[in-house]
Structure formats: structure tokens, C-alpha cells
């Protein structure tokens, strides 16, 4: 009896060892496939992002790179060409603060004040022109040199370019070095809300 039990135990050990070996071979064989498939999907994602960066670069007129916030540039691209509408904040029509508030809500999930002046006063810390980063705001006084009040806001993109809602041309990209914006420039702002 002891002999048969011992024979049974040895057979069971061999079967268990065989199963463990087969599992190990299966796992070792499956591991490269998993690595390959995950690298393929990440390669596809990187390729899609590169294509998206290239399309956005053409649309904005300046080159985007891997470090740029694609979410910001994609959201901003949807607004280009939207007509100006005083008090508006939708793709049917927007004013400058409506555009900036909508972009900030969409990209950063932050609610900003409704007027350019209130955004400048309540929602931002001042940033010098040379220290602007993508997502910072740019403030202007386009009304009168006598009034120091902020009445226009845009969102800085990069390399001096910013997106804003022009009363005559709707949502456009402009450059801080354009004569009009150089003359009406007040300061930049980093949103602190």
C-alpha cells in the first residue's frame, strides 16, 4: 500500500512540475507578445500625436513640438474663425473674455471672471512679456490712451503668438510684435484660480 501511495505521489509531483513548467513557458512566450502589442499601440498614439502636431502647426502658422500642450492647441483650433459677438461665449459667436473663459474651462477646468478687466484683477498674477508661457493671458487697452483700463484679453500660445476675439475679424491668431498690439499692450497674466 505504501509503495502504491508513494508511486502516486511521485506521479502527482511530476504532473505538477510539468504544469508549472508549461505555465512558465506560456508566460515567457506571451511576454514578448504583450510587449510588442503595447509598443505598437504606443507607437500608433505617438504617430497620431505627431500628425496632429503637424496639422495644428500648419493651422497656427508656427511649429509645435512634443512638449507643447496638444489639448490647448486642439481646443484653440476649434475656435479659429468664430465670429465676434459681444457678450458671447459659444462657437456661434464670442467676445474676447468669452473665448478665454471657454478655453480655460475646457482645457484647464478653471472658471474665470467674465470681463477682461475682472480676469486681470481677480484671476491672474502679472507676468512680464519675456516670461510668457503657453496658457498665460495677455491684456490690452485698445480703447483709449487716457484710460488705463484693461478691455481686451487673449491667450498666449508661443513665440509671441496669441489667440483672441477681434471685433472686426472674429477669433484669430495675432502676434505681440504687430504694431497695434505693441502699442496697446498692458501686461501678461498667469491664472492663479
JOMODA-V456683 format. One record per residue. N is the residue number from 1. RES is the residue in three letters. PSI is psi in degrees with one decimal (none if undefined). OMEGA is omega in degrees with one decimal (none if undefined). D_CENTER is the distance of its C-alpha to the mean C-alpha in Angstrom with 2 decimals. Layout:
BEGIN
N	RES	PSI	OMEGA	D_CENTER
N	RES	PSI	OMEGA	D_CENTER
END
This chain:
BEGIN
1	UNK	-45.4	-179.5	74.77
2	UNK	-35.8	-180.0	73.01
3	UNK	-45.2	179.8	72.87
4	UNK	-39.8	180.0	71.16
5	UNK	-41.8	178.8	68.62
6	UNK	-40.6	177.7	67.86
7	UNK	-40.8	178.9	67.52
8	UNK	-43.5	-179.2	65.15
9	UNK	-41.9	179.1	62.99
10	UNK	-39.9	178.9	62.77
11	UNK	-40.7	179.6	61.78
12	UNK	-39.4	178.5	59.09
13	UNK	-42.6	179.2	57.76
14	UNK	-41.8	179.3	57.66
15	UNK	-44.4	179.1	55.79
16	UNK	-44.2	177.9	53.28
17	UNK	-43.1	178.6	52.84
18	UNK	-44.7	179.5	52.45
19	UNK	-42.6	178.8	49.76
20	UNK	-42.5	178.7	47.84
21	UNK	-44.2	-179.7	48.15
22	UNK	-40.3	177.1	46.96
23	UNK	-44.0	179.5	43.92
24	UNK	-44.4	177.6	43.10
25	UNK	-42.2	179.2	43.54
26	UNK	-46.1	-178.9	41.34
27	UNK	-45.0	179.6	38.56
28	UNK	-38.4	178.1	38.90
29	UNK	-33.5	-177.3	38.89
30	UNK	-30.4	-176.8	35.87
31	UNK	-49.8	178.0	33.75
32	UNK	-35.6	177.8	33.21
33	UNK	-41.7	177.7	32.33
34	UNK	-42.7	179.4	29.66
35	UNK	-44.9	178.8	28.24
36	UNK	-45.1	-177.6	28.40
37	UNK	-37.1	178.6	26.78
38	UNK	-36.7	178.8	23.84
39	UNK	-31.7	177.0	23.41
40	UNK	-43.3	-179.0	23.69
41	UNK	-36.6	177.7	20.91
42	UNK	-33.2	175.7	18.58
43	UNK	-40.5	177.8	19.87
44	UNK	-43.7	-179.4	19.08
45	UNK	-44.5	178.9	15.45
46	UNK	-39.2	178.8	15.20
47	UNK	-42.2	178.2	17.12
48	UNK	-42.7	179.0	14.95
49	UNK	-39.3	178.9	11.76
50	UNK	-41.8	178.4	14.12
51	UNK	-42.2	179.5	15.38
52	UNK	-42.7	177.6	12.12
53	UNK	-41.6	-179.7	11.40
54	UNK	-43.6	179.0	15.02
55	UNK	-44.1	179.8	14.95
56	UNK	-37.2	177.5	12.14
57	UNK	-43.1	178.3	14.11
58	UNK	-42.5	-177.9	17.18
59	UNK	-40.3	-176.8	15.88
60	UNK	-23.6	-179.9	14.71
61	UNK	14.7	173.6	17.65
62	UNK	156.3	-173.1	16.21
63	UNK	131.9	173.1	15.21
64	UNK	147.4	177.4	11.79
65	UNK	-177.6	-175.3	12.28
66	UNK	-28.3	-177.6	11.29
67	UNK	-17.0	-177.6	10.12
68	UNK	146.4	-178.0	7.50
69	UNK	96.5	-177.6	3.74
70	UNK	-33.2	179.7	4.20
71	UNK	-42.4	178.4	2.47
72	UNK	-50.0	-176.0	3.41
73	UNK	-35.2	177.6	6.13
74	UNK	-46.4	179.0	7.08
75	UNK	-44.5	-179.1	7.58
76	UNK	-37.2	-177.9	9.31
77	UNK	-30.6	179.6	11.31
78	UNK	-22.4	-176.9	12.82
79	UNK	-17.6	-177.8	14.35
80	UNK	131.0	178.9	16.04
81	UNK	-7.6	177.8	19.76
82	UNK	134.0	-178.1	19.91
83	UNK	156.0	176.5	23.24
84	UNK	135.9	173.5	23.91
85	UNK	116.8	-180.0	25.50
86	UNK	128.0	-179.9	26.69
87	UNK	-3.4	-177.9	25.58
88	UNK	156.8	176.6	23.18
89	UNK	34.5	179.7	19.66
90	UNK	172.7	179.7	19.30
91	UNK	-8.9	175.5	18.74
92	UNK	-22.8	179.8	22.53
93	UNK	139.8	-177.0	22.55
94	UNK	155.7	168.7	20.90
95	UNK	-178.5	-172.5	21.81
96	UNK	-46.3	-178.2	19.74
97	UNK	-29.8	175.4	19.29
98	UNK	-41.2	176.8	18.71
99	UNK	-50.3	-176.3	15.79
100	UNK	-43.1	178.1	14.22
101	UNK	-42.2	-179.8	15.14
102	UNK	-43.2	178.4	13.74
103	UNK	-44.0	-179.5	10.25
104	UNK	-38.0	178.5	10.40
105	UNK	-44.7	-177.5	11.89
106	UNK	-45.6	-173.0	9.50
107	UNK	-44.1	-172.7	6.14
108	UNK	-4.0	-178.8	8.24
109	UNK	41.7	178.6	11.43
110	UNK	136.8	178.6	13.52
111	UNK	124.8	179.7	16.47
112	UNK	160.9	175.2	17.59
113	UNK	165.9	-171.7	21.11
114	UNK	-20.4	-179.9	22.09
115	UNK	155.2	179.3	23.53
116	UNK	-42.3	-179.3	22.32
117	UNK	-43.3	-179.8	25.18
118	UNK	-35.8	176.3	24.46
119	UNK	-46.7	-179.5	20.79
120	UNK	-43.3	-176.6	22.17
121	UNK	-44.3	-167.9	25.01
122	UNK	-23.9	-169.4	23.63
123	UNK	-4.1	-171.6	19.91
124	UNK	155.4	165.6	19.45
125	UNK	141.2	-178.2	21.04
126	UNK	142.7	177.5	22.10
127	UNK	134.3	178.5	20.54
128	UNK	154.6	-178.3	22.55
129	UNK	-39.1	-178.9	21.63
130	UNK	-6.8	-177.1	21.73
131	UNK	13.9	-178.9	19.33
132	UNK	140.9	176.4	16.33
133	UNK	159.2	178.0	12.85
134	UNK	132.0	-179.4	9.55
135	UNK	-16.4	174.4	9.05
136	UNK	162.5	179.7	12.84
137	UNK	153.9	177.4	15.17
138	UNK	132.7	-173.9	18.16
139	UNK	144.0	-176.5	21.44
140	UNK	158.0	168.4	24.47
141	UNK	97.9	-177.1	28.01
142	UNK	-3.3	-173.6	28.82
143	UNK	-57.6	-172.9	31.85
144	UNK	146.6	178.5	34.57
145	UNK	-24.8	-179.4	35.30
146	UNK	-37.4	-179.9	37.65
147	UNK	135.0	179.9	35.03
148	UNK	7.0	-175.3	32.55
149	UNK	140.3	173.7	30.41
150	UNK	130.0	178.2	26.68
151	UNK	6.3	178.5	26.28
152	UNK	140.6	-179.4	23.11
153	UNK	145.2	174.3	19.46
154	UNK	171.6	179.3	16.48
155	UNK	121.8	-178.0	12.93
156	UNK	135.0	179.1	12.92
157	UNK	-69.4	174.3	10.84
158	UNK	163.1	176.0	13.00
159	UNK	34.2	179.0	16.66
160	UNK	-7.1	-178.8	18.00
161	UNK	144.5	176.3	16.11
162	UNK	155.2	177.3	14.87
163	UNK	140.5	-179.7	14.40
164	UNK	170.2	177.6	17.08
165	UNK	110.2	178.5	19.73
166	UNK	138.2	-179.3	23.00
167	UNK	-30.4	-177.0	26.16
168	UNK	-26.3	-174.0	27.70
169	UNK	0.7	-178.5	24.96
170	UNK	-154.6	-176.1	22.29
171	UNK	121.6	-176.7	18.57
172	UNK	170.1	171.3	18.44
173	UNK	132.0	176.3	17.05
174	UNK	173.7	179.8	19.55
175	UNK	141.4	-178.7	20.33
176	UNK	-21.8	-179.7	21.59
177	UNK	-4.6	174.6	24.68
178	UNK	140.1	-175.4	25.86
179	UNK	-50.4	-176.5	29.16
180	UNK	-44.8	-176.8	28.40
181	UNK	-25.9	173.8	25.28
182	UNK	-39.9	-178.7	27.07
183	UNK	-31.8	-175.0	29.95
184	UNK	-2.6	-179.2	28.13
185	UNK	136.4	173.6	25.57
186	UNK	-63.8	179.2	25.92
187	UNK	169.8	175.3	23.23
188	UNK	165.5	179.6	19.60
189	UNK	141.1	174.6	18.23
190	UNK	122.9	-177.6	16.00
191	UNK	130.8	-177.1	15.34
192	UNK	-5.0	-178.6	17.51
193	UNK	none	none	17.64
END
